[in-house]
Every structure is written in C-alpha cells, then in structure tokens.
C-alpha cells in the first residue's frame, strides 16, 4: 500500500481513468494499514485530483468513501471534520455532509461547531462539486 507521500506526489491533473485506478487501489487497503488521519489526508489528495477531472467519481467509489467517513470520523475533531467536508465537496458526497450536520447537537467541540457554521454559509450545493464554476 502506498503512503501519503506517494499520493502527494501524484500529478495534480490526471485522467479520469488514472485517478479512478488510484482510488480503487487505495480502497482495497482502506482498513488495513494507515491511521484514520493518514487515510483522510490521502482521501483529500485523491478527491482534489478527482475534482480536477470535472467528472464525478464512480458511484461505487463514492459509496465506499461515504460509508468509511460516516462510520469512522471523529465528530469532535476539527481536522477530521474539515477533511471529511473537503472530501465531500470535491466528490459530491451529500450523505456525508448531511450526516455530519445531523450530529451537530451532539458535538462537544465548539471549534467544530463554528467550522460547520462557516461551511454552511459557504456551501451552495454539495452534491454538485462543479456548481460554482
């Protein structure tokens, strides 16, 4: 399995097919090696490159990432929430965003609540990553 440094060194602009291959290779080992923090950092890198294709990732990829994020993010971690929302914005993962917002009343970290308020004021349509261009 490749580490974060490998993913950071990928070209910013990749073909749709190449970035999907990278996602699939990463997903195969999603639960095996890296910490949650490193997985989130890798997903940020991959989702940024996916966004640059101007096409949504395959539904199967989006579904696996949605399930992983909703089951594993720490809802009281600024870093986890910020990363999960950045990934959701790039991939159009409305279910992840809605899940996070549905838990806001149970969040004990005021910084996370403030971060969510900021995102709410900025996000227009999370299901369409390209709505602002």
ABEGO torsion letter per residue (X at the ends): XBBAAAAAABBABBBAAAAAAAAAAAAAAAAAABBAAAAAAAAAAAAAAAAAAGBBBBAAAAAAAAAAAAAABBAABAAAAAAAAAAAAAAGBAAAAAAAAAAAAABABAAAAAAAAAAAAABABAABAAAAX
